[in-house]
């Protein structure tokens, strides 16, 4: 289950990064903001997974 969560979080990061870059390329501020938000959400979730892993060991 943890590896599934990690993959989903990484996907959020990558999708967010791609959407942010697409927004920059097309000058679409909404996509840029949505991309930054999704990327940050993935980053925070990844950090939570790392903390959980640290306590498991």
Secondary structure, DSSP 4 states (H G I P E B T S, - for coil): -HHHHHHHHHHHHHHHHHHHHHHHHHT-HHHHHHHHHHHHHHHHHHHHHHHHHHHH-
